[in-house]
Amino acid sequence: MKKHMKWAAALAAVLGLTLLGGASVDAAVTADQARDIAIRHAGLTEADIDHIRVKEDWDFGHVVYEIEFYSGAREYDYDISQDTGEILKYDYEVHHWRD
């Protein structure tokens, strides 16, 4: 009987971990919200953006949004936490285009 109880407990633990690990958890911050956070932080509006790309990535055990966008000759890069909306990293470069 004890042997069956141990197996049942082990099976329940494995199934519980699998269900928790595979369950879809709603993000505290959506990709659209993260995009808006980055654009606002850069002091821009949607109308100022020429091109934008938002991608989910796994960084240091956390899901982050990698956001890259262009406004004129500037390229902006942001990493924003999906859990909190905190800006984890950002920078921009100025490209000097020549014809």
Helices and strands as residue ranges (DSSP letters): H 2-22, H 31-41, G 46-48, E 51-59, E 62-71, E 74-81, E 87-94
